[in-house]
Amino acid sequence: MQRPVRSGPVAAIPPRLLEAVLFAGVGALNTGIDILVFTALVTFTATPPLLASAVGYACGALNSYVVNGRLTFRRRDVRLASARRIAGFVLVNLLCLGFSLVVLALAAEAMPLLAAKLLSVVMTFALSFVLSRTLVYAA
């Protein structure tokens, strides 16, 4: 598969920085999905907050796998249907989910639930980028 040719202002952006920016954009979309599902579950159902957070996270993670594979890391000729890649993605997301839940549980003791959720998202971003780039979408 031929690598996409970058032209215009995007061509001047170092590849790793471009990946981080795209990953952050996809992450914002994932976060929106996560928070929407989380809020709907805790507002309209009797779902406990940690379970609602896990379900929201999983919905965002599914979006992340497809969009990051097709957009953010596309220059690496990523094959999304790879068993190794899917297993790596699941492992990375389980680690990040665990980290996110610990942060949420601790932060919820000191601040409103939505603020605690947002803090957990911010703190999980860097870990997720590094692990995704090196373990999931590595060439």
Secondary structure as the mmCIF struct_conf table of DSSP 4:
data_model
#
loop_
_struct_conf.conf_type_id
_struct_conf.id
_struct_conf.beg_label_comp_id
_struct_conf.beg_label_asym_id
_struct_conf.beg_label_seq_id
_struct_conf.end_label_comp_id
_struct_conf.end_label_asym_id
_struct_conf.end_label_seq_id
HELX_LH_PP_P HELX_LH_PP_P1 GLN A 2 ARG A 6
HELX_RH_3T_P HELX_RH_3T_P1 GLY A 8 ALA A 12
BEND BEND1 ILE A 13 ILE A 13
HELX_RH_AL_P HELX_RH_AL_P1 PRO A 15 PHE A 44
BEND BEND2 THR A 45 THR A 45
HELX_RH_AL_P HELX_RH_AL_P2 PRO A 49 VAL A 67
HELX_RH_PI_P HELX_RH_PI_P1 ASN A 68 THR A 72
TURN_TY1_P TURN_TY1_P1 PHE A 73 PHE A 73
HELX_RH_3T_P HELX_RH_3T_P2 ARG A 74 ARG A 76
TURN_TY1_P TURN_TY1_P2 LEU A 80 ALA A 81
HELX_RH_AL_P HELX_RH_AL_P3 ALA A 83 ALA A 107
TURN_TY1_P TURN_TY1_P3 ALA A 108 ALA A 110
BEND BEND3 MET A 111 MET A 111
HELX_RH_AL_P HELX_RH_AL_P4 LEU A 113 LEU A 131
HELX_RH_PI_P HELX_RH_PI_P2 SER A 132 VAL A 136
BEND BEND4 TYR A 137 TYR A 137
#
